Amino acid sequence: MNMQRIVWRSLLVLFVVAWAVYEMIPPTPRDLIDTFNKTAEYRDDTFTQIVQKARELVATGTNQPYAALLMATGTNDLARYFPSLVKEDDPDPNRAILHRIQAKAAGQIKLGLDLQGGTSFLVALDPEKLKETADPKSAQRQAIEVLRKRVDRFGVAEPIIQPAGTDRILIQLPGLSEADKESARTQIEKAAYLEFRLVHPESDQLIREQIPEPGYEILRMRSRKSRQKDGQPEEGRLYMVKKGAELGLTGAYVTRAMVFPDPVTGTPKIHLRFNSEGAQKFAEITRNNVGRQLAIVLDGELYSAPVIREPITGGSCEISGDFTVEEAYELANVLQNPLETPVKIVEERGVDPSLGRDSIRSGVKASLIGLIAVSLFMIVYYMFAGLVANVALLLNLVILMGVMCYVDATLTLPGIAGIVLTMGMAVDANVLIYERIREESESGKSFKGALTAGYEKAFSTIFDANVTTLIASIILIFKGTGPVKGFGVTLTIGVLVSMFTALVVTRIIFEFMALKGWLRRLPMLRLIGHTNINFLRWAVPSFIASWTLIVVGIGWGIARGHDALGVDFAGGDQLGLRFEQKIDPGRIREEIQKLDVGEPMVQYQKDLSTGRETLQITTAFNTATKVEEALKQAFPEADFQRVSLDQVGPTMGREIQMSALVSVLLALFGILVYVAFRYEFSFAVGAVLAVVHDVLMSLGLFFLSGRQLSAPIVAALLTIIGFSINDTIVIFDRIREDLKLGMRGTFMEIINKALNQTLSRTIITSGTVFLATASLYLFGGGAINDFAFTFLAGVVTGTYSSIYIASALVLWWHKGKRPKLSASFEGAASATAAPAKA
C-alpha cells in the first residue's frame, strides 16, 4: 500500500472514464433536418425552401425526416450544397448525400429494433439456385449488395444487411413505418428477372384458334391495381410470346430505371437505360423487327407489349401500363437492382415505433428503480463502504456504455435487462470484499492489514465466479440471435467492467483514505451473526422435494405440448394489436377460425409498468396479415392497430430449438471443465448438477405459470446458469480454503461451517440481484416480463441449490469423507491470490 501506486491507478481510472464519456458523445440522435441545415457548405433561397418544406412535411406527421428531405429536395441537386459529401461513383447523389448526413446525425448509443421500432427480415437464398452456382458465397455477396441498394430507398437510419450463415441474410430496418413494411417485403423477395421477348406476328389468330406454336408460350397481360371492375382486377389480354429473351436481352443490361409521368395522361412510366452492350442488342432487335410487338416480361409476368414503330438506337426504352405511382417506384427499384439468386423471407419480426418508445420508458424506469434500490441498500447496510460501492457502480455504468459505443454494440430491451442485472451482480464483488474485510478485522488484524487481506482473499472467488458467468454470456453472443445476442454482449461487458471497478476503483479510494489517516475502520451492519446451522441435515428431504417439483413442472410443460412453445420454437405468427374497445377473446377466436388458419391462441397481456393491455394472437405461419384484416372488418369498434409482429417459419423454429439446446449444453460443459480444472472433479459434478437442477426448476415454474417458451427465455436460463454457479463457487471456494487450512472436523462439519460463514454474503448478493430483477418484472414492460419472471425463479432456486444441492452432492460423492487435495487443487487455491498482490 503506497501512494505512488495509488496515483498511477487513479490516472488509469480517470483515463478509462474520460475515454468512455468521449465514446458516448453524442449519446442520442440529433434532428436530421437540423443536421442537414448545419452541415450545408453553401446556402441560397432554394436551400432555405428545401429545409422549410421538409419541416412542414414532418409537422404533418406523414413523413419521416429522411423521406421529408428527399421529397422537399425534388429535382434539385444537393451536390452544390454539400460538395465534400459527394463521391464520383454515387448512382443517386441526392440519396447518397442524405445517407451520409443521416450517419452524422446518429447518436453513439445505437438502439435495437425493439426499442426504436422497425422490422427485421431473415431471408434465405433459393437452395436450388445455390446448387447451380459455382460460388455460393459470391451469390450471397451479390444478394447482399442488391438488397442494400433496394432498402436504401426507404431512407431508414443505419439499416443492417449482413450474412447469417452461408445461405441467409439478416435485414434490419429501424423505424420502418407500417405503410412501408409491405413494400419492403415485396421488394426484398422480388427477383426482378426482366426479359425482352418478341410477340408472334399472328398472336391473336393463333390464340383464337387455339393453335400452339413451338418456341412460344401464352402470357396474360398483368392485371394492375389501377384497373378495377366491380372491385376485382380486370382480366388482361392474352399474347403468344417467345419463351426466351430476344438476343439474350435481359435486365442484366439495365443500368438505370427512373419513374416519370406521361406528359399527356399523367400516368407514371418507367424509363430504362441500357449499358453499351445492351444498347447494341436493343438497337438490333428494334431495327430487325419494325412493326412487331416487343413483350416486356418481368419474373414471368407480361407487363406491356408495345409495337416497334422504328429502330431505337439511343440505348433506352420505356415501360408503360397503367401503374400506380407506388407500383412504378417499386418496379423501377427492383429493375435497377435485380437479384441473381431469388430469396424468400423465412422470419420476420416487427415492432411499431410507438411500442419501442414505450419499451425505452419502461426500461429506463426499471433501470433507475433497480439502481436506486440496490444503492440504498448498500448505503444503509455498508454505510461509507456502501457509498464507495455506489461510486464504483456509477462508474461501472459509464464505462459499460462507453465500451458498448466503442464496439458499436446495439442496445436492445434484453440489453437493458442485462444492464439492470449487471447492477445487481456488480455489488456481488463488493459484498465479497467487504465481508472478507469484516472477517479479517474480527480476527485481530489492523485496518490496513484487513483491507489488504480482504482484497487478496476475495480475488480468487471473484475471478472464478465471473469467469463462469462469462462462459454463459459468451455462448449467448455466438449462439444467440437478435436481442438475445444483445443481452449477451451487455452482460459480458458488464461482468468485465464490474471486476475492474470492484477490484481497482474501490481499493484506490480505501487505500488513499487509509494512508491519509482519514479512514481507520469500516462500520457495517450485520444482517446475520455467527450461525451454526446444520444445513446438510435437511439435504435428503430437500433433494426429494426439489426433484418432485421439477417432475411436476416439466411434466405439465410436456402435457401442454405445442401450447407451451412460443413462435420462436414452434414457428408461426404472433401478432400484437392495440385497441380502443376490448373484445371478448371467444368472439375473436371464432372469427379467426372462419379463416381456416389453424387453431389460434388469443390472449390479452397487461403491461405492469403502464397498465396498458395488448391483444396477442398466435396463428400459423404467414397468416397474420389475413387475420388482422379480418378482425378489423369484424370489429371496427375495437380500432385495432398493429404494434408488433413476429413471423417464424417452421424450419427456423426447429433451428432455434436446436440452437437453444446446444447453447445450454455448451454452457454446462464449459462450466464442468473450468470447475474441474480449478477445484476437483467432484466439485465440478456437484456444481453442474446443481445448475441442471436450477434450469429444470426454473423451467418447471415457468410452465406452471402458463407462459410460452421463447428465445429470450433461453437467455434467462443461461443467465441463471451464470448466477447459480457464481453463488456455488463462493461456497466451494470457502470449503476449499477451510480444507487447505486443515480445519478440524468431519467433511460434513466443514461444509456446514463454510455454508454458515458465507450465509450473510449469499443472502445479501442474492437479495440485491433479486431487487434489480424485481424492478425489471414490475416496471420493465411486457416485452421482458417473461424473462424477469424466469430469472426471479432462478435467483431463488440458485441460492437454494448452492446450499442444499451442490454441497450435498459433493458430500455424497466422497461418502462423507474428507477429500485429499490434489497438487493441482492446492496449486489453484494458492495461486489465485497472487495477482492481487502485484
Secondary structure by P-SEA (a helix, b strand, c coil): ccaaaaaaaaaaaaaaaaaaaaaacccccccaaaaaaaacccccaaaaaaaaaaaaaaaaccccaaaaaaaaacccccccccccccccccccaaaaaaaaaaaaacccccccccccbbbbbbbbccaaaaaacccaaaaaaaaaaaaaaaaccccccbbbbbbccccbbbbbbccccccaaaaaaaaaacccbbbbbbcccaaaaaaaaccccccbbbbcccccccccccccccbbbbbbcccccccccccccccbbbbbcccccccbbbbbbbcaaaaaaaaaaaaacccbbbbbccccccccccccccccccccccccccccaaaaaaaaaaaaccccbbbbbcbbbbbcaaaaaaaaaaaaaaaaaaaaaaaaaaaaacaaaaaaaaaaaaaaaaaaaaaaaaacccccaaaaaaaaaaaaaaaaaaaaaaaaaaaaaaacccaaaaaaaaaaaaaaaaaaaaaaaaaaaaaaaacccaaaaaaaaaaaaaaaaaaaaaacaaaaaaaaaaaaccccbbbbbbcccccccccccaaaaaaaaaaaaaaaaaaaaaaaccccccccccbbbbbbbbbcccccaaaaaaaaaaacccbbbbbccccccccbbbbbbbbccccaaaaaaaaaaacccccccccbbbbbcaaaaaaaaaaaaaaaaaaaaaaaaaaaaaccaaaaaaaaaaaaaaaaaaaaaaaaacccccaaaaaaaaaaaaaaaaaaaaaaaaaaaaaaacccccaaaaaaaaaaaaaaaaaaaaaaaaaaaaaaaccccccaaaaaaaaaaaaaaaaaaacccaaaaaaaaaccccccccaaaaaaaaaccccccc
